[in-house]
């Protein structure tokens, strides 16, 4: 009797888990694509930028960031696929703890890497003559990032694990196994840890936002200054040409007056020539004026300065976009973390269809996948390298 009830319980457990898997097939397919694209893109970015690390100061942190992104894609996507396919049958407690810990480590280290990059860009753009970020400082920053990330994820090994819960389904008691927050741990520790991570995340985003605001403000001032200087130089050049033309016309008029004393017919011809010349100059001045007005109407001063900023400060703009994508992609997860902290039974109360909602929980992986795309847009050498690789394959 006991063996038959246990067999029925196992069958119901498999059926229940299969129903969840079927509803999560689109989610699983997207995660597989995340995994493939993330490995290929970040692997290529890591190899290419590692070759250039010694040649340029701007790309020093890119290999580290690409490596973290690749690990995040492998661990994050694989862990998510494992959880989605074993919603009620995840029995390995050690793998559960390891996956949660490594997953949080890659997320925190990627965020801290962006903070270090923002500090480097701030020093390079806003304080170019006062101090520089030496190779020793960069290596020390990487060591600190790894150390801080390890310290921050240590609690994950104690707070997460496999919980065996007894539920009733179809009149049969079923034991399910979930990889989630350990129910044997005091709830206050989990809430406190989640609140601390949220505060840490918001502080990092705020610090990066302030640094890039100062960077863009400095760049805009510099470009406005040089644009004004170029404009003044152009005006002085135009004035010199105008004075030179007036001197030539005065000299021509003086010569004409001398000729007229000897031959009146030459005076008439010279008048015709002078009128034609003056008419030609007037037409040129008119064309220049029209061209200047038309050029001024094409766009505002701010747009022109902004375009020049993008061309001249491509690396700073590139890292700014990478940081923006990081903040946007983590926003859904932050919201869900708040909901999890407020309701311990948040995931239990979801229906089978609502489980597809957990894709938003993994939206942060988009940041790890899109970073190589941003590199290819702003780095022409990296783009050419990717094209040549695709052509060879």
C-alpha positions, 0 to 999 in steps of 0.5 A: 500500500505504501509502495503504491502510494509512493509510486502515485506520488512520484507520478503526480510529481512528474506530471506536475513538473512536466506541466510547468516545463511545457508552460516555460518552453518559450522561456527555456528557448530564450535562455538557450539563445542567451547562452549561445549568443553570450558565449560567442559574443563575449568570448570573441570580445575577450580574446580580441580586447585581451590582445589590445589590452597592452596597446591602449589604456581605454580597453583595459577593463574590457577583457575582464568585463567580457569574461564576467559577462561570459561566465554570467551567461554560462552560469545564469542561463544554465542555472535558469534552465536547470531550475525551469526544468526542475521546478519541483524536482531539484534535489541537489542541495550543493549545486543549488547553493553553488549556482546561487552563489556564483550567479550573484558573484558574476552580477556583483562583480560586473556592476563593480567593474562598471563602477571602476570603468566610470572612475577611470573615464572620470579621471581621464576626461575630467582630471587629465593633468592631475592624476592618472589611473596606473596599471598598478591601480587598475590591477588593484581595482580588479583584486578589490572587485573580486574580493568585495564580490566574494564577501558579498556573496558568502551569505548566499551559501547559507541562505539558499538551498533545496527545500522539501515541501509537502503539498496536496495535488488531486487528493494526493500528498506530494513532496516537492523539491525547490531550489530557493531560500532555505526555509530553515533560516530565520526570515529576517536574515534573508530580508536583511540580505536582500535589502542590503543588496538592493541598497548596494545596487542603488548606490552603485547605479547612483555613483555611476550616474553622477560620474557620467553626468560629470563626464558628459558635462565636461565633454560638452563644455570642451566641445562648446569651447572648441566650437566657439574657438573654431567659429572665431577663427573662421570669422577672423579668416573671413575678415582678412579675406574681406580686407584683402579684397577691399585693398585689391579693389582700391588698387584696381580703382587707382589704376583705372583712374590713371588709365582714364587720363590717357584713354576714355575708352579704356575707362569705359571698359574698366568700368564694365569689368569692375561692375562685372567683378563687383557683381560676381563678388556680390553673388558670391557673398549672397551664396555664402550668406545663403549657405551659412543660413541654410547650414544653421537651420539644419540642426541646433548647436547642441545636436552638432556638439553632441554628434562631435562628442560621440565621434571624439569620445567613442569609448566614454559613450560606449561605456555609458551605454553599457552602464545604461543597459546594465541599470535597465536590465536589472530593474525588473529583477530589483522589483521582483526581489522587493516582491519576494522579500515582502511575500515569502510565498511569492513563487508558490502562489503563481499559477502555471501560466504565471511562471512564464513571468520568471523570464523577467527575473533573468532579464539581467542576462540581456546586459551580458549579451548586448555588451559585445554588440555595443563594442562592435558598434563603437569599435570599428576594429572589433567589428571588422574582426567579427566580420572576418571571423564570420566570413571564415566560418 
